[in-house]
Amino acid sequence: MIPTPIALIGAGKIGEAIVNLLVPSGDYSVSVFDTDTARLSELALLGAKPQPLDVADEAALTAQLKGMRAVLSAAPFHLTPVIARAAKAAGVHYLDLTEDVQSTRVVKALADGAATAFIPQCGLAPGFISIAAADLARQFSSLRDVRMRVGALPIYPTNALKYNLTWSTDGLINEYLNPCEAIVSGELRETPALQELEHFSLDGLDYEAFNTSGGLGTLCETLAGKVQNLNYKTVRYPGHCDVMKLLCHDLRLGERRELLKDVLEKALPITYQDVVLVFVSVSGAKGLPGAERLTQQSYAKKIYSQEVNGRLLSAIQLTTAAGICAMLDLLMSGKLAQSGFVRQESVGLGEFLNNRFGGYYA
């Protein structure tokens, strides 16, 4: 069987993980587009086809995408509109990992009337967390609260932030500074990031959680009018939120994002010894008609770094790459809509976990 030609935008750590999953499957031929020729050479050793290109050049990118079945974006969120427009012009399916709310609105607008599928937010959060939350929510006749909590954490924290860089620094800063969506008492609201701090324990360890932007994906729209309260928070070790408030607000580095990025990248080392924590709690009415009772049901999972196809992938690399690879697999096998805007929560949890890539979450 001839491998399906796929374009991958971005040769970073997540792009590397995507190549490491797709190429060994034998079902996909992956062309990687980036300006970093050194990284492209590294991914070529994994079986990818290196394609040096400035993807901000929309016309050049559109020309290169013709003949591909799909394009997967693992690029910074500010490039999302460019890549999505190029995908539509070239007539290929589009999938991305963005957590940026405004970028997703652009993708949704482009998907209107498109002949191909547009599937944004295919990572961990947004992404898998919406699939897990929607699956629990379907089991209730009416909903009261849906609470989603996700964290990518070092197993061995050693600094005051109790954190190591595990994914895109731009994306991390975006989540910490941009407004957050939520449903409060049945009304769609915007809430500030780094607020509404809470503490909880899981498996004997203490954590904190606070508002961050983008993690809900499109779930606010999907559950509008059906739930009283819906929110998403990022999980960290206790003390992290206060230090980030100091940096972002008291020292006003949030107004100088490039400087904040430089500070974080020079101070916080990358680690492959991490754990991804996923926790969803849903409460509402459940039971036979006439005998329904207020019930709470939860989903909790920890995923650790592991060796895949001979290479060590951090937990956040693995979960993020597995999410978009699973959605691609489901799309190529005809299990997802082949045109228009596709929401993460349209996929059943069982169907996702039974996929060869989604199974890494299991």
Kinemage of the C-alpha trace (Angstrom):
@kinemage 1
@onewidth
@group {chain A} dominant
@subgroup {mainchain}
@vectorlist {calphas} color= white
{ca met a 1} P 0.000 0.000 0.000
{ca ile a 2} L 1.307 3.457 -0.923
{ca pro a 3} L 1.778 5.631 2.207
{ca thr a 4} L -0.569 8.614 2.505
{ca pro a 5} L 1.329 11.889 1.846
{ca ile a 6} L 1.128 14.242 4.836
{ca ala a 7} L 2.628 17.695 5.344
{ca leu a 8} L 3.872 18.577 8.822
{ca ile a 9} L 4.586 22.216 9.657
{ca gly a 10} L 7.163 22.599 12.411
{ca ala a 11} L 10.316 20.600 13.165
{ca gly a 12} L 10.351 21.209 16.914
{ca lys a 13} L 10.019 18.676 19.720
{ca ile a 14} L 6.318 18.052 19.057
{ca gly a 15} L 6.990 17.747 15.324
{ca glu a 16} L 9.689 15.196 16.119
{ca ala a 17} L 7.234 13.162 18.181
{ca ile a 18} L 4.644 13.257 15.371
{ca val a 19} L 7.224 11.955 12.889
{ca asn a 20} L 8.248 9.272 15.376
{ca leu a 21} L 4.654 8.026 15.533
{ca leu a 22} L 3.536 8.366 11.912
{ca val a 23} L 6.557 7.205 9.882
{ca pro a 24} L 7.126 3.831 11.636
{ca ser a 25} L 3.430 2.995 11.133
{ca gly a 26} L 4.189 2.600 7.429
{ca asp a 27} L 0.909 4.254 6.491
{ca tyr a 28} L 2.120 7.834 6.147
{ca ser a 29} L 4.799 9.638 4.161
{ca val a 30} L 5.644 12.795 6.135
{ca ser a 31} L 7.136 15.922 4.551
{ca val a 32} L 8.306 18.384 7.216
{ca phe a 33} L 8.364 22.119 6.452
{ca asp a 34} L 10.533 24.484 8.508
{ca thr a 35} L 13.318 27.050 8.159
{ca asp a 36} L 15.550 25.254 10.687
{ca thr a 37} L 17.690 23.061 8.420
{ca ala a 38} L 19.506 21.468 11.366
{ca arg a 39} L 16.237 20.227 12.844
{ca leu a 40} L 15.061 19.100 9.414
{ca ser a 41} L 18.208 16.993 9.076
{ca glu a 42} L 17.495 15.366 12.436
{ca leu a 43} L 13.954 14.476 11.406
{ca ala a 44} L 15.230 13.130 8.082
{ca leu a 45} L 17.078 10.493 10.122
{ca leu a 46} L 13.668 9.396 11.426
{ca gly a 47} L 12.349 8.912 7.895
{ca ala a 48} L 10.728 12.303 7.260
{ca lys a 49} L 11.214 14.225 4.018
{ca pro a 50} L 12.837 17.589 4.830
{ca gln a 51} L 11.358 20.615 3.051
{ca pro a 52} L 13.122 23.926 3.882
{ca leu a 53} L 10.470 26.638 3.589
{ca asp a 54} L 9.392 29.872 5.245
{ca val a 55} L 5.794 28.840 5.987
{ca ala a 56} L 4.853 32.485 6.528
{ca asp a 57} L 5.018 32.718 2.709
{ca glu a 58} L 1.412 31.712 2.120
{ca ala a 59} L 1.664 31.413 -1.673
{ca ala a 60} L 4.759 29.206 -1.484
{ca leu a 61} L 3.182 27.030 1.204
{ca thr a 62} L -0.034 26.627 -0.802
{ca ala a 63} L 1.954 25.412 -3.793
{ca gln a 64} L 3.841 22.873 -1.655
{ca leu a 65} L 0.646 21.520 -0.068
{ca lys a 66} L -0.950 20.539 -3.363
{ca gly a 67} L -0.907 16.784 -3.728
{ca met a 68} L -0.917 16.208 0.052
{ca arg a 69} L -3.884 14.578 1.778
{ca ala a 70} L -3.576 16.642 4.956
{ca val a 71} L -1.439 19.231 6.706
{ca leu a 72} L -0.635 19.011 10.423
{ca ser a 73} L 0.439 22.255 12.086
{ca ala a 74} L 2.873 22.050 14.980
{ca ala a 75} L 3.894 25.662 14.366
{ca pro a 76} L 3.522 28.687 16.697
{ca phe a 77} L -0.085 29.861 17.045
{ca his a 78} L 0.497 33.141 15.181
{ca leu a 79} L 1.066 31.118 11.984
{ca thr a 80} L -2.248 29.268 12.310
{ca pro a 81} L -4.268 31.591 9.998
{ca val a 82} L -1.585 31.432 7.281
{ca ile a 83} L -1.378 27.631 7.328
{ca ala a 84} L -5.160 27.188 7.488
{ca arg a 85} L -5.700 29.501 4.514
{ca ala a 86} L -3.017 27.663 2.540
{ca ala a 87} L -4.691 24.327 3.374
{ca lys a 88} L -8.039 25.558 2.101
{ca ala a 89} L -6.517 26.974 -1.078
{ca ala a 90} L -4.669 23.710 -1.728
{ca gly a 91} L -7.739 21.587 -0.983
{ca val a 92} L -6.197 19.489 1.817
{ca his a 93} L -7.440 18.516 5.268
{ca tyr a 94} L -6.173 20.704 8.114
{ca leu a 95} L -5.295 19.751 11.715
{ca asp a 96} L -3.485 21.803 14.364
{ca leu a 97} L -2.455 21.933 18.021
{ca thr a 98} L -3.228 25.558 18.810
{ca glu a 99} L -4.510 26.647 22.209
{ca asp a 100} L -5.111 30.179 20.934
{ca val a 101} L -8.803 31.098 20.992
{ca gln a 102} L -8.643 33.782 18.304
{ca ser a 103} L -6.716 31.524 15.912
{ca thr a 104} L -9.347 28.830 16.307
{ca arg a 105} L -12.062 31.325 15.403
{ca val a 106} L -10.183 32.016 12.160
{ca val a 107} L -10.003 28.280 11.423
{ca lys a 108} L -13.709 27.886 12.123
{ca ala a 109} L -14.553 30.703 9.694
{ca leu a 110} L -12.345 29.133 7.002
{ca ala a 111} L -14.043 25.761 7.534
{ca asp a 112} L -17.430 27.196 6.592
{ca gly a 113} L -18.235 25.746 3.171
{ca ala a 114} L -14.824 24.073 2.818
{ca ala a 115} L -14.559 20.848 0.804
{ca thr a 116} L -12.070 19.424 3.313
{ca ala a 117} L -12.052 18.944 7.090
{ca phe a 118} L -10.686 21.564 9.481
{ca ile a 119} L -9.832 20.045 12.877
{ca pro a 120} L -8.081 22.462 15.261
{ca gln a 121} L -6.928 21.926 18.855
{ca cys a 122} L -5.929 18.265 18.470
{ca gly a 123} L -3.477 18.072 21.373
{ca leu a 124} L -3.882 17.441 25.090
{ca ala a 125} L -5.707 20.560 26.274
{ca pro a 126} L -7.423 21.642 24.185
{ca gly a 127} L -7.948 18.270 22.591
{ca phe a 128} L -8.127 15.045 24.558
{ca ile a 129} L -9.522 16.760 27.648
{ca ser a 130} L -12.641 17.783 25.664
{ca ile a 131} L -13.098 14.213 24.414
{ca ala a 132} L -12.920 12.861 27.968
{ca ala a 133} L -15.231 15.561 29.400
{ca ala a 134} L -17.841 15.188 26.640
{ca asp a 135} L -17.854 11.413 27.085
{ca leu a 136} L -18.670 11.761 30.785
{ca ala a 137} L -21.243 14.483 30.108
{ca arg a 138} L -23.178 12.228 27.679
{ca gln a 139} L -23.864 9.840 30.549
{ca phe a 140} L -26.023 12.406 32.393
{ca ser a 141} L -29.613 13.400 31.644
{ca ser a 142} L -28.855 16.948 32.839
{ca leu a 143} L -25.608 18.656 33.804
{ca arg a 144} L -24.692 20.871 36.725
{ca asp a 145} L -20.889 21.144 36.802
{ca val a 146} L -18.105 20.117 34.404
{ca arg a 147} L -14.606 20.729 35.741
{ca met a 148} L -11.515 19.996 33.648
{ca arg a 149} L -7.984 19.972 35.074
{ca val a 150} L -4.761 19.230 33.158
{ca gly a 151} L -1.081 19.596 34.010
{ca ala a 152} L 2.262 18.683 32.429
{ca leu a 153} L 4.645 18.533 35.372
{ca pro a 154} L 8.255 17.555 36.061
{ca ile a 155} L 8.530 14.432 38.176
{ca tyr a 156} L 11.475 15.964 40.036
{ca pro a 157} L 10.825 19.726 40.495
{ca thr a 158} L 13.918 21.590 41.713
{ca asn a 159} L 13.288 25.350 41.275
{ca ala a 160} L 11.008 27.952 42.871
{ca leu a 161} L 8.504 27.612 40.011
{ca lys a 162} L 8.500 23.825 40.528
{ca tyr a 163} L 8.344 23.599 36.754
{ca asn a 164} L 10.419 22.715 33.710
{ca leu a 165} L 9.762 23.678 30.119
{ca thr a 166} L 8.023 20.772 28.446
{ca trp a 167} L 6.429 22.364 25.359
{ca ser a 168} L 6.076 25.665 23.475
{ca thr a 169} L 7.127 28.660 25.590
{ca asp a 170} L 4.992 30.949 23.399
{ca gly a 171} L 1.984 28.724 24.026
{ca leu a 172} L 2.669 28.639 27.771
{ca ile a 173} L 2.818 32.443 27.982
{ca asn a 174} L -0.319 32.701 25.869
{ca glu a 175} L -2.211 30.505 28.324
{ca tyr a 176} L -0.999 32.513 31.323
{ca leu a 177} L -1.932 35.929 29.905
{ca asn a 178} L -4.973 35.641 27.628
{ca pro a 179} L -8.602 35.728 28.855
{ca cys a 180} L -10.197 32.383 29.741
{ca glu a 181} L -13.638 31.171 28.716
{ca ala a 182} L -16.031 29.604 31.207
{ca ile a 183} L -19.729 29.040 31.810
{ca val a 184} L -20.816 30.420 35.187
{ca ser a 185} L -24.411 29.942 36.371
{ca gly a 186} L -25.438 29.165 32.802
{ca glu a 187} L -23.815 32.257 31.281
{ca leu a 188} L -20.751 32.368 29.029
{ca arg a 189} L -18.082 34.477 30.739
{ca glu a 190} L -14.503 35.569 30.245
{ca thr a 191} L -12.331 35.194 33.342
{ca pro a 192} L -8.714 36.341 33.901
{ca ala a 193} L -5.841 33.862 33.740
{ca leu a 194} L -3.842 33.010 36.878
{ca gln a 195} L -6.973 33.515 39.014
{ca glu a 196} L -9.437 31.326 40.985
{ca leu a 197} L -6.646 29.344 42.613
{ca glu a 198} L -7.651 26.018 44.156
{ca his a 199} L -5.810 23.161 45.861
{ca phe a 200} L -6.423 19.425 45.682
{ca ser a 201} L -4.693 16.092 46.241
{ca leu a 202} L -4.392 13.094 43.948
{ca asp a 203} L -2.561 9.858 44.759
{ca gly a 204} L -1.153 11.471 47.913
{ca leu a 205} L 0.404 14.464 46.133
{ca asp a 206} L -0.670 18.090 46.572
{ca tyr a 207} L -1.425 20.256 43.538
{ca glu a 208} L -2.832 23.678 42.753
{ca ala a 209} L -4.972 24.648 39.763
{ca phe a 210} L -5.843 28.044 38.283
{ca asn a 211} L -7.478 29.574 35.217
{ca thr a 212} L -5.566 29.433 31.936
{ca ser a 213} L -6.672 30.294 28.426
{ca gly a 214} L -7.684 27.947 25.631
{ca gly a 215} L -8.007 24.588 27.386
{ca leu a 216} L -11.769 24.305 26.887
{ca gly a 217} L -11.500 24.305 23.105
{ca thr a 218} L -15.013 24.515 21.644
{ca leu a 219} L -16.692 22.841 24.617
{ca cys a 220} L -18.254 26.119 25.795
{ca glu a 221} L -20.194 26.307 22.527
{ca thr a 222} L -21.060 22.613 22.565
{ca leu a 223} L -22.446 22.650 26.129
{ca ala a 224} L -23.979 26.146 26.070
{ca gly a 225} L -27.486 25.970 27.541
{ca lys a 226} L -26.837 22.450 28.853
{ca val a 227} L -24.570 23.021 31.859
{ca gln a 228} L -24.647 25.421 34.806
{ca asn a 229} L -20.894 25.637 35.348
{ca leu a 230} L -18.023 24.678 33.055
{ca asn a 231} L -14.379 25.587 33.594
{ca tyr a 232} L -10.822 24.578 32.789
{ca lys a 233} L -7.741 25.029 34.951
{ca thr a 234} L -4.062 24.169 34.610
{ca val a 235} L -2.499 21.993 37.308
{ca arg a 236} L 0.860 22.846 38.871
{ca tyr a 237} L 2.703 22.122 42.102
{ca pro a 238} L 1.801 24.526 44.967
{ca gly a 239} L 3.470 27.933 44.737
{ca his a 240} L 3.786 28.129 40.941
{ca cys a 241} L 0.841 30.473 40.411
{ca asp a 242} L 2.125 33.093 42.871
{ca val a 243} L 5.555 33.208 41.212
{ca met a 244} L 3.985 33.564 37.744
{ca lys a 245} L 1.775 36.395 39.032
{ca leu a 246} L 4.917 38.114 40.306
{ca leu a 247} L 6.610 37.780 36.922
{ca cys a 248} L 3.629 38.530 34.691
{ca his a 249} L 1.832 41.220 36.689
{ca asp a 250} L 3.912 42.680 39.526
{ca leu a 251} L 7.074 42.907 37.376
{ca arg a 252} L 4.889 43.536 34.292
{ca leu a 253} L 6.756 41.048 32.116
{ca gly a 254} L 3.368 40.063 30.728
{ca glu a 255} L 3.546 43.316 28.770
{ca arg a 256} L 6.946 42.273 27.354
{ca arg a 257} L 6.311 38.756 26.128
{ca glu a 258} L 9.591 38.332 24.256
{ca leu a 259} L 11.533 39.263 27.386
{ca leu a 260} L 9.425 36.893 29.504
{ca lys a 261} L 10.067 34.125 26.976
{ca asp a 262} L 13.806 34.799 27.093
{ca val a 263} L 13.812 34.735 30.909
{ca leu a 264} L 11.916 31.440 31.080
{ca glu a 265} L 13.971 29.707 28.386
{ca lys a 266} L 17.281 30.750 29.958
{ca ala a 267} L 16.203 29.861 33.500
{ca leu a 268} L 14.106 26.703 33.110
{ca pro a 269} L 15.689 23.604 31.562
{ca ile a 270} L 13.753 21.182 29.387
{ca thr a 271} L 13.016 17.800 30.967
{ca tyr a 272} L 11.952 14.455 29.562
{ca gln a 273} L 11.149 13.163 33.041
{ca asp a 274} L 7.603 14.476 33.262
{ca val a 275} L 4.055 13.380 33.921
{ca val a 276} L 0.796 14.516 32.326
{ca leu a 277} L -2.140 14.647 34.727
{ca val a 278} L -5.709 14.608 33.373
{ca phe a 279} L -8.674 15.045 35.711
{ca val a 280} L -12.317 15.604 34.764
{ca ser a 281} L -15.232 15.808 37.185
{ca val a 282} L -18.869 15.961 36.062
{ca ser a 283} L -21.962 16.262 38.255
{ca gly a 284} L -25.624 16.266 37.324
{ca ala a 285} L -28.773 14.178 37.217
{ca lys a 286} L -28.389 10.500 36.436
{ca gly a 287} L -30.620 7.456 36.671
{ca leu a 288} L -33.910 6.135 35.349
{ca pro a 289} L -36.576 8.748 34.452
{ca gly a 290} L -38.463 9.698 37.594
{ca ala a 291} L -35.736 8.264 39.818
{ca glu a 292} L -32.818 10.497 38.896
{ca arg a 293} L -30.316 11.521 41.548
{ca leu a 294} L -27.583 14.125 41.726
{ca thr a 295} L -24.439 12.164 40.875
{ca gln a 296} L -20.771 12.920 40.378
{ca gln a 297} L -18.469 10.965 38.101
{ca ser a 298} L -14.759 11.530 37.455
{ca tyr a 299} L -12.017 10.524 35.043
{ca ala a 300} L -8.398 10.633 36.221
{ca lys a 301} L -5.270 9.585 34.378
{ca lys a 302} L -1.515 10.009 34.643
{ca ile a 303} L 0.695 9.479 31.591
{ca tyr a 304} L 4.469 9.283 31.930
{ca ser a 305} L 7.350 9.721 29.502
{ca gln a 306} L 8.258 6.534 27.663
{ca glu a 307} L 10.336 5.118 24.859
{ca val a 308} L 8.478 4.907 21.550
{ca asn a 309} L 10.036 3.366 18.450
{ca gly a 310} L 13.456 3.535 20.075
{ca arg a 311} L 13.270 7.188 21.171
{ca leu a 312} L 12.414 8.655 24.573
{ca leu a 313} L 9.416 10.977 24.360
{ca ser a 314} L 8.401 13.194 27.246
{ca ala a 315} L 4.841 12.778 28.479
{ca ile a 316} L 3.763 16.099 26.956
{ca gln a 317} L 5.430 15.244 23.625
{ca leu a 318} L 3.716 11.867 23.570
{ca thr a 319} L 0.232 13.028 24.566
{ca thr a 320} L 0.272 16.038 22.239
{ca ala a 321} L 1.564 14.065 19.246
{ca ala a 322} L -0.697 11.088 19.951
{ca gly a 323} L -3.728 13.392 19.962
{ca ile a 324} L -3.176 14.862 16.513
{ca cys a 325} L -1.999 11.528 15.053
{ca ala a 326} L -5.132 9.785 16.339
{ca met a 327} L -7.379 12.452 14.824
{ca leu a 328} L -5.527 12.125 11.507
{ca asp a 329} L -5.910 8.348 11.618
{ca leu a 330} L -9.645 8.600 12.346
{ca leu a 331} L -10.039 11.143 9.553
{ca met a 332} L -8.179 9.024 6.992
{ca ser a 333} L -10.223 5.950 7.923
{ca gly a 334} L -13.494 7.825 7.319
{ca lys a 335} L -14.541 7.910 10.987
{ca leu a 336} L -14.686 11.725 11.074
{ca ala a 337} L -16.559 14.207 8.919
{ca gln a 338} L -14.621 14.754 5.698
{ca ser a 339} L -15.490 18.427 5.319
{ca gly a 340} L -16.207 21.508 7.410
{ca phe a 341} L -15.386 22.228 11.039
{ca val a 342} L -14.801 19.165 13.254
{ca arg a 343} L -14.873 19.521 17.039
{ca gln a 344} L -12.728 17.362 19.320
{ca glu a 345} L -15.747 16.398 21.421
{ca ser a 346} L -17.441 14.848 18.380
{ca val a 347} L -15.156 11.832 18.889
{ca gly a 348} L -16.132 9.183 21.417
{ca leu a 349} L -13.611 8.431 24.171
{ca gly a 350} L -13.686 4.703 23.441
{ca glu a 351} L -13.113 5.259 19.736
{ca phe a 352} L -10.164 7.556 20.494
{ca leu a 353} L -8.526 5.200 23.027
{ca asn a 354} L -8.973 2.202 20.702
{ca asn a 355} L -7.005 3.987 17.991
{ca arg a 356} L -3.356 2.881 17.715
{ca phe a 357} L -2.127 6.404 18.521
{ca gly a 358} L -4.869 7.405 20.946
{ca gly a 359} L -4.052 4.228 22.871
{ca tyr a 360} L -1.045 5.950 24.410
{ca tyr a 361} L -3.584 7.719 26.648
{ca ala a 362} L -4.899 4.365 27.792
